[in-house]
């Protein structure tokens, strides 16, 4: 059961994303026509960090157990550390690590590949480190989450062909799915393979109206399910302490 008002906070997080991009783009000026400086300027996804932090507080976690601004590094197995967007470390137990990513056009192709490799690499690194005792011997299994916000645009909705130089791709890719659909496939598979405990996909355009600021292409990847799974994990741990 999620606290009332979470839907408004999700919408506010999406609005924060677009307003931050607009502000960063205006500060950069006309010289950056591709908008790269605005996208790489950071802080666009802070609204989602605030949303998750609010939820965790509502679940009963004290503020000192939630890290969303600093001290967000975890040891890795294949690299020394990885900085996550939100960490929950409660009484020396790692309870959750959450990552928020976005994809804005026009370079959907290259960035989709980068995001795919990043999601796979981060999960593999964390779970291997966990297996090797990086978070303490006998540590509880942490909850791992990945949320994506993708621009709803012609470039993300258009069918995309695939090269099959030597072998056939899996059937779902042979159907020329758009990049938005590819993200849906990616996040569904990451969760089903238990690389992440929760994944969410939101689509939104800069011109979205107030009543329809984002859409969710899959109920399996809804923000409601994502937040409910995180809340259930945290509450279960806290109940076990009592």
C-alpha positions in Angstrom: 0.0 0.0 0.0 1.5 3.3 -1.1 1.0 6.6 0.8 -1.6 8.9 -0.6 -0.4 11.6 -2.9 2.4 9.6 -4.5 0.9 10.2 -8.0 1.2 14.0 -7.6 4.8 13.6 -6.6 5.6 11.4 -9.7 4.1 14.1 -11.9 6.2 16.8 -10.1 9.3 14.7 -10.6 8.6 14.6 -14.4 7.9 18.4 -14.4 11.2 18.9 -12.6 13.0 17.0 -15.3 11.7 19.1 -18.1 12.0 22.4 -16.3 15.6 21.6 -15.4 16.5 20.8 -19.0 14.9 24.0 -20.2 16.8 26.1 -17.6 20.1 24.4 -18.4 19.6 24.8 -22.1 18.9 28.5 -21.7 22.0 29.0 -19.7 24.1 27.2 -22.4 22.7 29.2 -25.3 22.4 28.7 -29.0 25.9 27.2 -29.5 24.7 23.8 -28.2 22.0 23.0 -30.7 21.9 19.3 -29.9 21.2 20.0 -26.3 24.0 17.8 -25.1 25.2 20.3 -22.4 21.7 20.4 -20.9 21.3 16.6 -20.8 24.8 16.2 -19.2 24.4 19.0 -16.8 23.0 16.8 -14.1 20.2 17.3 -11.5 17.4 16.6 -14.0 16.3 13.4 -12.1 16.5 15.0 -8.6 12.7 14.9 -8.5 12.7 11.2 -8.5 15.3 11.0 -5.8 13.1 13.3 -3.7 10.1 11.0 -4.5 11.9 7.9 -3.3 13.3 9.7 -0.2 9.8 10.8 0.7 8.5 7.2 0.3 11.3 5.8 2.5 10.6 8.3 5.2 6.9 7.3 5.0 7.9 3.7 5.5 9.5 4.6 8.8 13.2 5.0 7.9 15.1 7.7 9.8 16.7 10.4 7.6 20.2 9.4 8.6 19.6 6.0 6.9 18.9 7.6 3.5 21.6 8.9 1.2 20.5 11.0 -1.8 23.1 13.8 -1.9 26.4 12.5 -0.6 28.1 9.3 0.6 26.3 7.3 -2.2 29.2 5.0 -3.1 29.2 1.3 -2.8 32.1 -1.1 -3.3 32.2 -3.0 -6.6 33.8 -6.3 -7.6 35.0 -5.2 -11.1 35.7 -1.6 -10.1 36.5 0.0 -6.8 33.2 1.9 -6.3 29.9 2.8 -8.0 27.9 5.9 -7.0 24.1 5.2 -6.9 21.4 7.9 -6.9 19.8 6.8 -3.7 21.2 4.4 -1.1 19.5 3.0 2.0 22.0 1.9 4.7 20.2 1.3 8.0 22.1 0.1 11.1 25.0 -1.0 8.9 22.8 -3.0 6.6 22.5 -2.1 2.9 18.8 -2.2 2.3 18.4 -0.7 -1.2 20.3 1.0 -4.1 18.3 2.9 -6.7 19.4 4.4 -10.1 17.4 7.0 -12.1 18.3 7.4 -15.8 16.8 9.4 -18.7 16.9 9.4 -22.5 16.3 12.4 -24.5 16.6 12.7 -28.3 17.8 13.0 -30.9 20.5 10.3 -30.4 18.3 7.5 -29.2 20.4 4.7 -30.9 23.8 5.3 -29.3 22.4 6.2 -26.0 20.1 3.2 -25.8 23.2 0.9 -26.2 25.0 2.8 -23.5 22.1 2.6 -21.1 21.8 -1.1 -21.7 25.4 -1.8 -21.0 25.3 0.5 -18.0 22.3 -1.3 -16.5 23.8 -4.7 -17.0 27.2 -3.7 -15.8 26.0 -2.0 -12.6 23.8 -5.0 -11.6 26.5 -7.6 -12.4 29.1 -5.6 -10.4 26.8 -5.1 -7.3 25.6 -8.7 -7.1 29.1 -10.1 -7.5 30.3 -7.8 -4.8 27.4 -8.9 -2.6 28.3 -12.6 -3.2 31.8 -11.9 -2.1 30.8 -10.3 1.1 31.4 -6.6 0.3 28.4 -5.5 2.4 29.1 -7.7 5.4 29.0 -11.4 6.0 25.4 -12.6 6.2 24.1 -9.3 4.9 20.5 -9.2 3.8 19.9 -9.2 0.1 19.5 -5.5 -0.9 16.7 -4.3 -3.1 18.0 -3.0 -6.5 16.0 -0.6 -8.6 16.4 1.1 -12.0 14.0 3.7 -13.3 14.0 5.1 -16.8 12.3 8.3 -18.2 12.4 8.4 -22.0 11.3 11.3 -24.2 8.1 10.5 -26.0 9.1 11.6 -29.5 9.1 10.5 -33.1 12.6 9.2 -32.7 11.7 7.0 -29.8 8.5 5.7 -31.3 9.7 5.0 -34.8 10.3 1.3 -35.8 14.1 0.5 -35.9 15.6 -2.2 -38.1 18.3 -4.6 -36.9 21.3 -6.1 -38.6 21.5 -9.9 -38.7 24.9 -10.4 -40.3 25.6 -14.0 -39.1 22.8 -15.1 -36.8 19.1 -14.3 -36.3 18.2 -12.0 -33.4 15.5 -13.0 -30.9 12.0 -12.7 -32.4 11.0 -9.7 -30.3 13.8 -7.7 -31.8 13.1 -9.0 -35.4 9.8 -7.2 -35.2 11.6 -3.8 -35.6 10.7 -2.4 -32.1 11.1 1.3 -31.5 13.6 2.5 -28.9 10.8 3.0 -26.5 9.8 -0.6 -27.0 13.4 -1.7 -26.7 13.6 0.0 -23.3 10.4 -1.8 -22.3 11.9 -5.1 -23.3 15.2 -4.3 -21.5 13.6 -3.4 -18.2 11.2 -6.3 -18.3 14.0 -8.8 -18.9 16.2 -7.2 -16.2 13.5 -7.7 -13.6 12.5 -11.2 -14.8 16.2 -12.3 -14.6 16.4 -10.8 -11.1 19.2 -8.5 -12.0 16.9 -5.7 -10.6 14.2 -6.2 -8.1 12.2 -3.2 -9.5 12.3 -1.5 -12.9 10.1 1.3 -14.1 9.6 3.0 -17.5 7.9 6.4 -18.0 7.4 8.2 -21.4 7.0 12.0 -21.5 7.5 14.8 -23.9 8.5 18.4 -23.3 5.1 19.5 -24.6 3.1 17.2 -22.4 -0.1 18.8 -21.0 -0.6 19.1 -17.2 -3.2 16.4 -17.2 -1.1 13.9 -19.1 2.5 14.7 -18.3 3.7 11.1 -18.6 2.5 7.7 -19.8 3.4 4.1 -18.8 3.7 1.6 -21.7 3.6 -1.4 -19.4 1.8 -2.1 -16.2 4.6 -4.5 -15.3 7.0 -1.5 -15.4 4.7 1.0 -13.7 5.9 3.5 -11.1 3.3 2.2 -8.8 4.7 -1.4 -8.8 8.2 0.0 -8.6 7.5 2.1 -5.5 5.3 -0.6 -3.9 8.1 -3.2 -4.2 10.6 -0.9 -2.6 8.2 0.0 0.2 7.4 -3.6 0.8 11.1 -4.6 1.1 11.9 -1.8 3.5 8.8 -2.3 5.7 9.5 -6.1 5.8 13.0 -5.4 7.1 11.8 -2.9 9.7 9.1 -5.2 10.9 11.7 -7.9 11.4 13.6 -5.6 13.8 10.7 -5.3 16.2 
